[in-house]
Amino acid sequence: MNIRHHIDEATLAAFAAGQLAQPFAVVVASHLAMCPVCQRAYREQIAIGGAVLDQLPGKPVSQGLKTGVMDMLDDTPAEPVPLPTLPAPYPLPLSQYFGAEGPKWSAIGMKARQSILQNDANGSLRLLYIPQGRAVPDHGHSGPEFTLVLKGNYTAAGQTYAAGDVEIADEDVEHTPVAGPDEPCICLAATNAPLRFGAFLPRILQPLLKI
């Protein structure tokens, strides 16, 4: 897998510190499951965080808290819950959303499909299936959008994103992603604000499709 578009250092640091909202964290975790380069960068972020914690002055704790922690060390570990074996091309971090049977798709027009995995106050997380050669309607963003390619590829704003690549768009980005001509493109996308569509029909359908 030749991954060319990676997670930037600031986003990795926020992920390592637990500061990303759940939808964005799932996209980053899924990318890490596919990308050895970012796995190494993530381990470096964890090491940096550990070094910073080591330099912080210690604080006294109550005897009760200390005793409770020591008692927990004597507890028998719970049996690990086996994770489902997901069908290709879905990374293991998506196991919390569907089991071995895979996602449940719904049609969104022009033979495209989506599977909404999360849509709440923390943001939206969805899978998108775009047939080969088809375009996602031109749109801008009211907040960040993280898109991870799981299968196939798409081109947007002169850049091609293939399996494992991540595109991070913000309010300054307006684009028209077009799936490659050879196979459908499956993406994992996270947002925390509605997209800004220029065309009339996508704007009308937007509340129904929860985009």
C-alpha positions in Angstrom: 0.0 0.0 0.0 1.6 3.3 -1.2 0.2 5.9 1.2 1.1 9.4 0.2 -1.3 11.6 2.3 -0.7 11.2 6.1 -2.1 12.6 9.3 -0.3 15.9 10.2 1.7 16.2 13.4 -0.7 18.5 15.2 -3.6 16.1 14.6 -1.6 13.1 15.8 -0.7 15.0 18.9 -4.3 15.8 19.6 -5.3 12.2 19.0 -2.5 11.0 21.4 -3.7 13.4 24.0 -7.4 12.2 23.6 -8.5 15.6 22.4 -10.2 14.6 19.2 -14.0 14.1 19.1 -15.0 10.5 18.5 -15.7 10.6 14.8 -12.4 12.2 14.0 -10.6 9.9 16.4 -12.0 6.8 14.6 -10.7 8.1 11.2 -7.3 8.7 12.7 -7.3 5.3 14.4 -8.4 3.6 11.1 -5.6 5.4 9.2 -3.0 4.3 11.8 -4.2 0.7 11.3 -3.2 1.0 7.7 -0.1 3.2 7.8 3.2 2.2 9.3 4.6 5.7 8.8 2.0 7.3 11.0 2.2 4.4 13.5 5.9 5.4 14.1 5.0 9.1 14.4 2.2 8.2 16.8 4.6 6.2 19.0 6.9 9.2 19.0 4.0 11.4 20.2 3.2 8.9 23.0 6.9 8.9 24.0 7.0 12.7 24.1 3.8 12.8 26.2 5.3 10.3 28.6 8.5 12.3 28.9 6.5 15.5 29.7 4.6 13.6 32.4 7.8 12.4 34.0 9.0 16.0 34.4 5.9 17.1 36.2 6.1 17.4 40.0 4.4 14.6 41.9 1.3 15.3 44.0 0.3 13.6 47.3 -2.6 11.2 47.2 -4.8 9.9 50.0 -4.0 6.6 51.7 -7.4 5.4 50.6 -6.7 6.0 46.9 -3.3 4.4 47.3 -4.8 1.3 48.9 -7.5 1.1 46.2 -4.9 1.1 43.4 -2.9 -1.6 45.1 -6.0 -3.7 45.6 -6.8 -3.4 41.9 -3.4 -4.9 41.0 -4.5 -8.1 42.8 -7.7 -8.4 40.8 -7.9 -11.3 38.2 -7.9 -9.7 34.7 -11.2 -10.1 32.9 -11.2 -12.4 29.9 -10.6 -10.4 26.7 -13.6 -10.0 24.5 -12.8 -11.3 21.0 -13.1 -8.7 18.3 -15.0 -9.6 15.1 -13.1 -10.3 11.9 -14.2 -7.5 9.7 -14.6 -8.0 5.9 -12.2 -6.2 3.7 -11.5 -3.2 3.4 -12.6 -2.2 6.9 -9.9 -1.6 9.6 -10.3 -3.0 13.1 -11.2 0.4 14.7 -14.6 0.2 12.9 -15.5 -3.0 14.8 -17.5 -1.0 17.4 -19.9 0.0 14.7 -20.6 -3.3 12.9 -19.6 -6.9 13.2 -18.4 -9.4 10.7 -21.4 -8.9 8.5 -20.2 -5.4 7.5 -22.0 -2.1 7.2 -25.6 -1.5 6.3 -25.9 0.7 3.2 -28.6 3.1 2.1 -28.9 4.7 -1.3 -28.2 8.4 -1.7 -28.7 8.7 -5.5 -26.7 8.1 -8.7 -25.9 4.6 -7.4 -23.9 6.1 -4.5 -24.5 4.7 -1.0 -23.8 5.7 2.6 -23.7 4.0 6.0 -24.1 6.4 8.9 -22.1 5.0 11.8 -22.5 8.0 14.2 -24.5 11.2 14.1 -24.8 13.1 17.4 -23.5 16.1 19.3 -19.9 14.9 18.8 -20.2 14.9 15.0 -20.9 12.6 12.1 -19.1 9.5 11.0 -20.1 7.7 7.8 -19.0 5.3 5.1 -19.4 6.5 1.5 -19.6 4.2 -1.5 -19.0 6.2 -4.7 -19.3 4.2 -8.1 -16.3 4.5 -10.4 -16.2 7.7 -12.3 -18.9 9.4 -10.3 -18.5 12.7 -8.5 -19.6 13.9 -5.1 -21.4 17.2 -5.6 -19.3 20.3 -5.3 -19.2 21.4 -1.7 -17.5 23.5 1.0 -17.2 23.0 4.7 -18.5 24.7 7.8 -15.9 22.8 10.0 -13.2 20.2 9.5 -13.8 17.1 7.4 -11.5 14.0 7.7 -11.8 11.6 4.8 -9.9 8.2 4.7 -9.9 6.2 1.6 -10.5 2.5 2.3 -10.8 1.2 -1.2 -10.3 2.6 -4.7 -9.3 6.3 -5.1 -10.7 9.7 -5.8 -9.4 13.0 -7.2 -10.1 16.4 -5.7 -8.5 19.8 -6.2 -5.8 18.2 -8.4 -4.8 15.6 -5.7 -5.4 11.9 -5.9 -6.2 10.0 -2.7 -5.9 6.2 -2.8 -6.4 3.5 -0.2 -4.9 4.5 3.2 -4.7 8.2 2.2 -6.3 10.9 4.4 -7.7 14.2 3.2 -8.2 16.8 5.9 -10.3 19.7 4.7 -11.3 22.9 6.5 -13.5 25.9 5.9 -11.2 27.2 3.2 -11.6 24.1 1.0 -14.2 23.7 -1.7 -13.9 20.6 -3.8 -15.7 18.1 -6.1 -14.3 14.6 -5.3 -14.5 12.2 -8.3 -14.0 8.5 -7.9 -11.4 6.8 -10.1 -12.5 5.1 -13.3 -11.4 1.6 -12.5 -13.3 0.6 -9.3 -15.8 2.1 -6.8 -14.3 4.3 -4.0 -15.2 3.5 -0.4 -14.3 6.2 2.1 -14.7 6.9 5.9 -15.6 10.5 6.5 -16.0 12.5 9.7 -17.5 16.0 10.1 -18.8 18.1 12.9 -20.9 20.6 10.8 -23.1 20.4 7.7 -21.4 20.6 4.3 -22.0 23.6 2.1 -23.5 22.5 -1.2 -23.7 24.9 -4.1 -26.2 23.0 -6.2 -29.9 23.2 -5.4 -30.8 19.5 -5.3 -28.1 18.5 -2.8 -29.2 21.3 -0.5 -32.8 20.1 -0.7 -31.7 16.5 0.1 -29.2 17.4 2.8 -31.5 17.2 5.8 -32.8 13.8 4.6 -29.3 12.4 4.1 -27.9 14.0 7.3 -24.9 15.3 5.5 
